[in-house]
Amino acid sequence: MAASRVWIGVHYPHDVALGLAVGAAVAWALMAAVRRTAPRAEGLRATRLRPLLARR
């Protein structure tokens, strides 16, 4: 998709590269946050919040 946007002239290559870098940084930060908070969420399964956390 990114290559096609450059090919048709909608974006410059540096636009696509910067978008990739920003997307990767945000994904990395979110995954780091999820890894830190997952044990806390597992601990909440023993509380009244279980219906909100349980898989269906």
PQR file with spaces between the fields and no chain letter, atoms N, CA, C, O and H, PARSE charges and radii, in Angstrom:
ATOM       1  N    MET     1       0.831   -1.167    0.000 -0.4000 1.5000
ATOM       2  CA   MET     1       0.000    0.000    0.000 -0.0000 2.0000
ATOM       3  C    MET     1       0.889    1.248    0.000  0.5500 1.7000
ATOM       4  O    MET     1       0.624    2.200   -0.734 -0.5500 1.4000
ATOM       5  N    ALA     2       1.926    1.242    0.811 -0.4000 1.5000
ATOM       6  CA   ALA     2       2.796    2.413    0.889 -0.0000 2.0000
ATOM       7  C    ALA     2       3.465    2.684   -0.451  0.5500 1.7000
ATOM       8  O    ALA     2       3.576    3.832   -0.881 -0.5500 1.4000
ATOM       9  H    ALA     2       2.142    0.469    1.407  0.4000 1.0000
ATOM      10  N    ALA     3       3.910    1.617   -1.106 -0.4000 1.5000
ATOM      11  CA   ALA     3       4.564    1.794   -2.405 -0.0000 2.0000
ATOM      12  C    ALA     3       3.597    2.360   -3.431  0.5500 1.7000
ATOM      13  O    ALA     3       3.980    3.183   -4.263 -0.5500 1.4000
ATOM      14  H    ALA     3       3.820    0.685   -0.757  0.4000 1.0000
ATOM      15  N    SER     4       2.342    1.921   -3.376 -0.4000 1.5000
ATOM      16  CA   SER     4       1.371    2.442   -4.342 -0.0000 2.0000
ATOM      17  C    SER     4       1.076    3.919   -4.102  0.5500 1.7000
ATOM      18  O    SER     4       0.821    4.658   -5.053 -0.5500 1.4000
ATOM      19  H    SER     4       2.031    1.253   -2.700  0.4000 1.0000
ATOM      20  N    ARG     5       1.108    4.357   -2.848 -0.4000 1.5000
ATOM      21  CA   ARG     5       0.864    5.778   -2.549 -0.0000 2.0000
ATOM      22  C    ARG     5       1.993    6.640   -3.112  0.5500 1.7000
ATOM      23  O    ARG     5       1.759    7.749   -3.593 -0.5500 1.4000
ATOM      24  H    ARG     5       1.316    3.757   -2.075  0.4000 1.0000
ATOM      25  N    VAL     6       3.206    6.126   -3.047 -0.4000 1.5000
ATOM      26  CA   VAL     6       4.343    6.845   -3.626 -0.0000 2.0000
ATOM      27  C    VAL     6       4.261    6.788   -5.148  0.5500 1.7000
ATOM      28  O    VAL     6       4.511    7.788   -5.821 -0.5500 1.4000
ATOM      29  H    VAL     6       3.397    5.226   -2.656  0.4000 1.0000
ATOM      30  N    TRP     7       3.916    5.634   -5.688 -0.4000 1.5000
ATOM      31  CA   TRP     7       3.848    5.440   -7.136 -0.0000 2.0000
ATOM      32  C    TRP     7       2.875    6.409   -7.797  0.5500 1.7000
ATOM      33  O    TRP     7       3.174    6.973   -8.850 -0.5500 1.4000
ATOM      34  H    TRP     7       3.713    4.822   -5.141  0.4000 1.0000
ATOM      35  N    ILE     8       1.699    6.606   -7.175 -0.4000 1.5000
ATOM      36  CA   ILE     8       0.705    7.495   -7.794 -0.0000 2.0000
ATOM      37  C    ILE     8       0.910    8.958   -7.415  0.5500 1.7000
ATOM      38  O    ILE     8       0.164    9.824   -7.871 -0.5500 1.4000
ATOM      39  H    ILE     8       1.456    6.148   -6.320  0.4000 1.0000
ATOM      40  N    GLY     9       1.897    9.239   -6.600 -0.4000 1.5000
ATOM      41  CA   GLY     9       2.265   10.610   -6.297 -0.0000 2.0000
ATOM      42  C    GLY     9       1.494   11.248   -5.160  0.5500 1.7000
ATOM      43  O    GLY     9       1.518   12.470   -5.018 -0.5500 1.4000
ATOM      44  H    GLY     9       2.503    8.535   -6.229  0.4000 1.0000
ATOM      45  N    VAL    10       0.815   10.465   -4.353 -0.4000 1.5000
ATOM      46  CA   VAL    10       0.062   11.025   -3.234 -0.0000 2.0000
ATOM      47  C    VAL    10       0.994   11.380   -2.071  0.5500 1.7000
ATOM      48  O    VAL    10       0.774   12.363   -1.365 -0.5500 1.4000
ATOM      49  H    VAL    10       0.795    9.472   -4.469  0.4000 1.0000
ATOM      50  N    HIS    11       2.046   10.557   -1.882 -0.4000 1.5000
ATOM      51  CA   HIS    11       3.010   10.797   -0.812 -0.0000 2.0000
ATOM      52  C    HIS    11       4.419   10.708   -1.369  0.5500 1.7000
ATOM      53  O    HIS    11       4.673   10.061   -2.384 -0.5500 1.4000
ATOM      54  H    HIS    11       2.224    9.757   -2.456  0.4000 1.0000
ATOM      55  N    TYR    12       5.330   11.381   -0.669 -0.4000 1.5000
ATOM      56  CA   TYR    12       6.746   11.254   -0.973 -0.0000 2.0000
ATOM      57  C    TYR    12       7.312   10.066   -0.206  0.5500 1.7000
ATOM      58  O    TYR    12       6.735    9.649    0.799 -0.5500 1.4000
ATOM      59  H    TYR    12       5.124   11.907    0.156  0.4000 1.0000
ATOM      60  N    PRO    13       8.440    9.514   -0.668 -0.5600 1.5000
ATOM      61  CA   PRO    13       9.023    8.372    0.056  0.2800 2.0000
ATOM      62  C    PRO    13       9.334    8.670    1.521  0.5500 1.7000
ATOM      63  O    PRO    13       9.177    7.801    2.379 -0.5500 1.4000
ATOM      64  N    HIS    14       9.778    9.906    1.812 -0.4000 1.5000
ATOM      65  CA   HIS    14      10.090   10.206    3.214 -0.0000 2.0000
ATOM      66  C    HIS    14       8.813   10.258    4.058  0.5500 1.7000
ATOM      67  O    HIS    14       8.875   10.002    5.260 -0.5500 1.4000
ATOM      68  H    HIS    14       9.905   10.612    1.115  0.4000 1.0000
ATOM      69  N    ASP    15       7.655   10.582    3.464 -0.4000 1.5000
ATOM      70  CA   ASP    15       6.389   10.517    4.202 -0.0000 2.0000
ATOM      71  C    ASP    15       6.109    9.087    4.646  0.5500 1.7000
ATOM      72  O    ASP    15       5.732    8.838    5.791 -0.5500 1.4000
ATOM      73  H    ASP    15       7.605   10.790    2.487  0.4000 1.0000
ATOM      74  N    VAL    16       6.299    8.162    3.729 -0.4000 1.5000
ATOM      75  CA   VAL    16       6.042    6.752    4.018 -0.0000 2.0000
ATOM      76  C    VAL    16       7.034    6.239    5.068  0.5500 1.7000
ATOM      77  O    VAL    16       6.643    5.516    5.985 -0.5500 1.4000
ATOM      78  H    VAL    16       6.606    8.363    2.799  0.4000 1.0000
ATOM      79  N    ALA    17       8.286    6.598    4.943 -0.4000 1.5000
ATOM      80  CA   ALA    17       9.296    6.148    5.901 -0.0000 2.0000
ATOM      81  C    ALA    17       9.017    6.704    7.296  0.5500 1.7000
ATOM      82  O    ALA    17       9.148    5.987    8.288 -0.5500 1.4000
ATOM      83  H    ALA    17       8.604    7.185    4.198  0.4000 1.0000
ATOM      84  N    LEU    18       8.636    7.967    7.374 -0.4000 1.5000
ATOM      85  CA   LEU    18       8.317    8.553    8.671 -0.0000 2.0000
ATOM      86  C    LEU    18       7.076    7.899    9.266  0.5500 1.7000
ATOM      87  O    LEU    18       7.030    7.659   10.473 -0.5500 1.4000
ATOM      88  H    LEU    18       8.529    8.549    6.568  0.4000 1.0000
ATOM      89  N    GLY    19       6.080    7.609    8.454 -0.4000 1.5000
ATOM      90  CA   GLY    19       4.893    6.908    8.938 -0.0000 2.0000
ATOM      91  C    GLY    19       5.232    5.538    9.492  0.5500 1.7000
ATOM      92  O    GLY    19       4.691    5.127   10.518 -0.5500 1.4000
ATOM      93  H    GLY    19       6.118    7.804    7.474  0.4000 1.0000
ATOM      94  N    LEU    20       6.120    4.836    8.822 -0.4000 1.5000
ATOM      95  CA   LEU    20       6.577    3.535    9.306 -0.0000 2.0000
ATOM      96  C    LEU    20       7.276    3.681   10.653  0.5500 1.7000
ATOM      97  O    LEU    20       7.023    2.904   11.574 -0.5500 1.4000
ATOM      98  H    LEU    20       6.560    5.170    7.989  0.4000 1.0000
ATOM      99  N    ALA    21       8.148    4.668   10.768 -0.4000 1.5000
ATOM     100  CA   ALA    21       8.890    4.871   12.014 -0.0000 2.0000
ATOM     101  C    ALA    21       7.955    5.238   13.167  0.5500 1.7000
ATOM     102  O    ALA    21       8.103    4.716   14.272 -0.5500 1.4000
ATOM     103  H    ALA    21       8.353    5.299   10.020  0.4000 1.0000
ATOM     104  N    VAL    22       7.011    6.115   12.923 -0.4000 1.5000
ATOM     105  CA   VAL    22       6.067    6.517   13.971 -0.0000 2.0000
ATOM     106  C    VAL    22       5.192    5.327   14.370  0.5500 1.7000
ATOM     107  O    VAL    22       4.970    5.092   15.557 -0.5500 1.4000
ATOM     108  H    VAL    22       6.891    6.539   12.026  0.4000 1.0000
ATOM     109  N    GLY    23       4.701    4.585   13.396 -0.4000 1.5000
ATOM     110  CA   GLY    23       3.878    3.421   13.693 -0.0000 2.0000
ATOM     111  C    GLY    23       4.629    2.372   14.494  0.5500 1.7000
ATOM     112  O    GLY    23       4.074    1.782   15.421 -0.5500 1.4000
ATOM     113  H    GLY    23       4.881    4.776   12.431  0.4000 1.0000
ATOM     114  N    ALA    24       5.876    2.140   14.147 -0.4000 1.5000
ATOM     115  CA   ALA    24       6.687    1.169   14.881 -0.0000 2.0000
ATOM     116  C    ALA    24       6.948    1.634   16.314  0.5500 1.7000
ATOM     117  O    ALA    24       6.908    0.827   17.242 -0.5500 1.4000
ATOM     118  H    ALA    24       6.327    2.619   13.394  0.4000 1.0000
ATOM     119  N    ALA    25       7.213    2.914   16.497 -0.4000 1.5000
ATOM     120  CA   ALA    25       7.460    3.450   17.842 -0.0000 2.0000
ATOM     121  C    ALA    25       6.215    3.350   18.715  0.5500 1.7000
ATOM     122  O    ALA    25       6.307    2.982   19.886 -0.5500 1.4000
ATOM     123  H    ALA    25       7.245    3.569   15.742  0.4000 1.0000
ATOM     124  N    VAL    26       5.069    3.669   18.164 -0.4000 1.5000
ATOM     125  CA   VAL    26       3.823    3.575   18.932 -0.0000 2.0000
ATOM     126  C    VAL    26       3.521    2.117   19.279  0.5500 1.7000
ATOM     127  O    VAL    26       3.140    1.820   20.411 -0.5500 1.4000
ATOM     128  H    VAL    26       4.994    3.967   17.213  0.4000 1.0000
ATOM     129  N    ALA    27       3.683    1.215   18.331 -0.4000 1.5000
ATOM     130  CA   ALA    27       3.435   -0.201   18.588 -0.0000 2.0000
ATOM     131  C    ALA    27       4.384   -0.731   19.658  0.5500 1.7000
ATOM     132  O    ALA    27       3.965   -1.487   20.535 -0.5500 1.4000
ATOM     133  H    ALA    27       3.993    1.456   17.411  0.4000 1.0000
ATOM     134  N    TRP    28       5.644   -0.348   19.596 -0.4000 1.5000
ATOM     135  CA   TRP    28       6.611   -0.790   20.599 -0.0000 2.0000
ATOM     136  C    TRP    28       6.218   -0.288   21.988  0.5500 1.7000
ATOM     137  O    TRP    28       6.258   -1.050   22.954 -0.5500 1.4000
ATOM     138  H    TRP    28       5.985    0.266   18.884  0.4000 1.0000
ATOM     139  N    ALA    29       5.839    0.993   22.097 -0.4000 1.5000
ATOM     140  CA   ALA    29       5.458    1.572   23.389 -0.0000 2.0000
ATOM     141  C    ALA    29       4.207    0.889   23.949  0.5500 1.7000
ATOM     142  O    ALA    29       4.139    0.604   25.145 -0.5500 1.4000
ATOM     143  H    ALA    29       5.807    1.612   21.312  0.4000 1.0000
ATOM     144  N    LEU    30       3.234    0.630   23.104 -0.4000 1.5000
ATOM     145  CA   LEU    30       2.016   -0.024   23.573 -0.0000 2.0000
ATOM     146  C    LEU    30       2.276   -1.458   24.021  0.5500 1.7000
ATOM     147  O    LEU    30       1.721   -1.903   25.026 -0.5500 1.4000
ATOM     148  H    LEU    30       3.289    0.861   22.132  0.4000 1.0000
ATOM     149  N    MET    31       3.105   -2.174   23.296 -0.4000 1.5000
ATOM     150  CA   MET    31       3.427   -3.541   23.699 -0.0000 2.0000
ATOM     151  C    MET    31       4.195   -3.567   25.017  0.5500 1.7000
ATOM     152  O    MET    31       3.987   -4.461   25.837 -0.5500 1.4000
ATOM     153  H    MET    31       3.557   -1.813   22.480  0.4000 1.0000
ATOM     154  N    ALA    32       5.070   -2.602   25.224 -0.4000 1.5000
ATOM     155  CA   ALA    32       5.794   -2.517   26.497 -0.0000 2.0000
ATOM     156  C    ALA    32       4.817   -2.257   27.643  0.5500 1.7000
ATOM     157  O    ALA    32       4.961   -2.836   28.720 -0.5500 1.4000
ATOM     158  H    ALA    32       5.239   -1.876   24.558  0.4000 1.0000
ATOM     159  N    ALA    33       3.834   -1.402   27.423 -0.4000 1.5000
ATOM     160  CA   ALA    33       2.831   -1.110   28.450 -0.0000 2.0000
ATOM     161  C    ALA    33       1.971   -2.331   28.733  0.5500 1.7000
ATOM     162  O    ALA    33       1.644   -2.604   29.888 -0.5500 1.4000
ATOM     163  H    ALA    33       3.717   -0.932   26.548  0.4000 1.0000
ATOM     164  N    VAL    34       1.605   -3.063   27.700 -0.4000 1.5000
ATOM     165  CA   VAL    34       0.781   -4.262   27.887 -0.0000 2.0000
ATOM     166  C    VAL    34       1.550   -5.311   28.674  0.5500 1.7000
ATOM     167  O    VAL    34       0.982   -5.959   29.552 -0.5500 1.4000
ATOM     168  H    VAL    34       1.871   -2.842   26.762  0.4000 1.0000
ATOM     169  N    ARG    35       2.802   -5.485   28.383 -0.4000 1.5000
ATOM     170  CA   ARG    35       3.606   -6.485   29.110 -0.0000 2.0000
ATOM     171  C    ARG    35       3.724   -6.135   30.592  0.5500 1.7000
ATOM     172  O    ARG    35       3.749   -7.025   31.442 -0.5500 1.4000
ATOM     173  H    ARG    35       3.264   -4.959   27.669  0.4000 1.0000
ATOM     174  N    ARG    36       3.798   -4.835   30.900 -0.4000 1.5000
ATOM     175  CA   ARG    36       3.900   -4.428   32.305 -0.0000 2.0000
ATOM     176  C    ARG    36       2.579   -4.602   33.045  0.5500 1.7000
ATOM     177  O    ARG    36       2.579   -4.967   34.220 -0.5500 1.4000
ATOM     178  H    ARG    36       3.777   -4.113   30.208  0.4000 1.0000
ATOM     179  N    THR    37       1.461   -4.349   32.384 -0.4000 1.5000
ATOM     180  CA   THR    37       0.176   -4.362   33.074 -0.0000 2.0000
ATOM     181  C    THR    37      -0.542   -5.702   33.016  0.5500 1.7000
ATOM     182  O    THR    37      -1.526   -5.884   33.732 -0.5500 1.4000
ATOM     183  H    THR    37       1.461   -4.052   31.430  0.4000 1.0000
ATOM     184  N    ALA    38      -0.102   -6.633   32.211 -0.4000 1.5000
ATOM     185  CA   ALA    38      -0.777   -7.932   32.095 -0.0000 2.0000
ATOM     186  C    ALA    38      -0.845   -8.682   33.428  0.5500 1.7000
ATOM     187  O    ALA    38      -1.905   -9.222   33.746 -0.5500 1.4000
ATOM     188  H    ALA    38       0.698   -6.486   31.629  0.4000 1.0000
ATOM     189  N    PRO    39       0.217   -8.745   34.216 -0.5600 1.5000
ATOM     190  CA   PRO    39       0.107   -9.454   35.506  0.2800 2.0000
ATOM     191  C    PRO    39      -0.942   -8.822   36.427  0.5500 1.7000
ATOM     192  O    PRO    39      -1.622   -9.539   37.162 -0.5500 1.4000
ATOM     193  N    ARG    40      -1.083   -7.517   36.399 -0.4000 1.5000
ATOM     194  CA   ARG    40      -2.098   -6.860   37.232 -0.0000 2.0000
ATOM     195  C    ARG    40      -3.495   -7.243   36.773  0.5500 1.7000
ATOM     196  O    ARG    40      -4.377   -7.490   37.594 -0.5500 1.4000
ATOM     197  H    ARG    40      -0.531   -6.935   35.802  0.4000 1.0000
ATOM     198  N    ALA    41      -3.693   -7.291   35.482 -0.4000 1.5000
ATOM     199  CA   ALA    41      -5.002   -7.668   34.950 -0.0000 2.0000
ATOM     200  C    ALA    41      -5.324   -9.112   35.311  0.5500 1.7000
ATOM     201  O    ALA    41      -6.476   -9.424   35.614 -0.5500 1.4000
ATOM     202  H    ALA    41      -2.976   -7.091   34.814  0.4000 1.0000
ATOM     203  N    GLU    42      -4.340   -9.992   35.286 -0.4000 1.5000
ATOM     204  CA   GLU    42      -4.568  -11.379   35.685 -0.0000 2.0000
ATOM     205  C    GLU    42      -4.970  -11.452   37.152  0.5500 1.7000
ATOM     206  O    GLU    42      -5.810  -12.270   37.525 -0.5500 1.4000
ATOM     207  H    GLU    42      -3.405   -9.739   35.040  0.4000 1.0000
ATOM     208  N    GLY    43      -4.379  -10.606   37.982 -0.4000 1.5000
ATOM     209  CA   GLY    43      -4.735  -10.580   39.401 -0.0000 2.0000
ATOM     210  C    GLY    43      -6.160  -10.127   39.639  0.5500 1.7000
ATOM     211  O    GLY    43      -6.755  -10.487   40.655 -0.5500 1.4000
ATOM     212  H    GLY    43      -3.696   -9.941   37.679  0.4000 1.0000
ATOM     213  N    LEU    44      -6.719   -9.353   38.739 -0.4000 1.5000
ATOM     214  CA   LEU    44      -8.088   -8.865   38.882 -0.0000 2.0000
ATOM     215  C    LEU    44      -9.126   -9.942   38.583  0.5500 1.7000
ATOM     216  O    LEU    44     -10.309   -9.745   38.860 -0.5500 1.4000
ATOM     217  H    LEU    44      -6.236   -9.061   37.914  0.4000 1.0000
ATOM     218  N    ARG    45      -8.715  -11.055   38.034 -0.4000 1.5000
ATOM     219  CA   ARG    45      -9.670  -12.126   37.722 -0.0000 2.0000
ATOM     220  C    ARG    45     -10.293  -12.721   38.973  0.5500 1.7000
ATOM     221  O    ARG    45     -11.355  -13.339   38.892 -0.5500 1.4000
ATOM     222  H    ARG    45      -7.753  -11.215   37.809  0.4000 1.0000
ATOM     223  N    ALA    46      -9.661  -12.551   40.124 -0.4000 1.5000
ATOM     224  CA   ALA    46     -10.191  -13.088   41.379 -0.0000 2.0000
ATOM     225  C    ALA    46     -11.121  -12.091   42.067  0.5500 1.7000
ATOM     226  O    ALA    46     -11.590  -12.362   43.173 -0.5500 1.4000
ATOM     227  H    ALA    46      -8.799  -12.049   40.189  0.4000 1.0000
ATOM     228  N    THR    47     -11.395  -10.960   41.450 -0.4000 1.5000
ATOM     229  CA   THR    47     -12.240   -9.934   42.054 -0.0000 2.0000
ATOM     230  C    THR    47     -13.595   -9.885   41.354  0.5500 1.7000
ATOM     231  O    THR    47     -13.889  -10.698   40.478 -0.5500 1.4000
ATOM     232  H    THR    47     -11.014  -10.740   40.553  0.4000 1.0000
ATOM     233  N    ARG    48     -14.407   -8.921   41.756 -0.4000 1.5000
ATOM     234  CA   ARG    48     -15.723   -8.758   41.136 -0.0000 2.0000
ATOM     235  C    ARG    48     -15.620   -8.286   39.696  0.5500 1.7000
ATOM     236  O    ARG    48     -16.628   -8.277   38.988 -0.5500 1.4000
ATOM     237  H    ARG    48     -14.168   -8.261   42.468  0.4000 1.0000
ATOM     238  N    LEU    49     -14.444   -7.895   39.241 -0.4000 1.5000
ATOM     239  CA   LEU    49     -14.266   -7.439   37.866 -0.0000 2.0000
ATOM     240  C    LEU    49     -14.083   -8.593   36.887  0.5500 1.7000
ATOM     241  O    LEU    49     -13.894   -8.367   35.692 -0.5500 1.4000
ATOM     242  H    LEU    49     -13.626   -7.902   39.816  0.4000 1.0000
ATOM     243  N    ARG    50     -14.138   -9.821   37.381 -0.4000 1.5000
ATOM     244  CA   ARG    50     -13.930  -10.989   36.512 -0.0000 2.0000
ATOM     245  C    ARG    50     -14.792  -10.971   35.262  0.5500 1.7000
ATOM     246  O    ARG    50     -14.271  -11.283   34.191 -0.5500 1.4000
ATOM     247  H    ARG    50     -14.291  -10.005   38.352  0.4000 1.0000
ATOM     248  N    PRO    51     -16.080  -10.626   35.320 -0.5600 1.5000
ATOM     249  CA   PRO    51     -16.891  -10.638   34.081  0.2800 2.0000
ATOM     250  C    PRO    51     -16.347   -9.689   33.001  0.5500 1.7000
ATOM     251  O    PRO    51     -16.571   -9.909   31.811 -0.5500 1.4000
ATOM     252  N    LEU    52     -15.646   -8.654   33.411 -0.4000 1.5000
ATOM     253  CA   LEU    52     -15.085   -7.719   32.429 -0.0000 2.0000
ATOM     254  C    LEU    52     -13.806   -8.250   31.799  0.5500 1.7000
ATOM     255  O    LEU    52     -13.439   -7.831   30.702 -0.5500 1.4000
ATOM     256  H    LEU    52     -15.464   -8.475   34.378  0.4000 1.0000
ATOM     257  N    LEU    53     -13.128   -9.158   32.471 -0.4000 1.5000
ATOM     258  CA   LEU    53     -11.836   -9.646   32.001 -0.0000 2.0000
ATOM     259  C    LEU    53     -11.880  -11.040   31.411  0.5500 1.7000
ATOM     260  O    LEU    53     -10.977  -11.421   30.666 -0.5500 1.4000
ATOM     261  H    LEU    53     -13.426   -9.499   33.363  0.4000 1.0000
ATOM     262  N    ALA    54     -12.906  -11.806   31.726 -0.4000 1.5000
ATOM     263  CA   ALA    54     -12.958  -13.197   31.290 -0.0000 2.0000
ATOM     264  C    ALA    54     -13.217  -13.288   29.793  0.5500 1.7000
ATOM     265  O    ALA    54     -13.927  -12.467   29.212 -0.5500 1.4000
ATOM     266  H    ALA    54     -13.639  -11.496   32.331  0.4000 1.0000
ATOM     267  N    ARG    55     -12.628  -14.298   29.195 -0.4000 1.5000
ATOM     268  CA   ARG    55     -12.871  -14.561   27.769 -0.0000 2.0000
ATOM     269  C    ARG    55     -14.206  -15.236   27.628  0.5500 1.7000
ATOM     270  O    ARG    55     -14.634  -16.003   28.490 -0.5500 1.4000
ATOM     271  H    ARG    55     -12.052  -14.965   29.667  0.4000 1.0000
ATOM     272  N    ARG    56     -14.850  -14.940   26.541 -0.4000 1.5000
ATOM     273  CA   ARG    56     -16.168  -15.560   26.300 -0.0000 2.0000
ATOM     274  C    ARG    56     -16.042  -16.672   25.340  0.5500 1.7000
ATOM     275  O    ARG    56     -17.036  -17.317   25.008 -0.5500 1.4000
ATOM     276  H    ARG    56     -14.503  -14.316   25.841  0.4000 1.0000
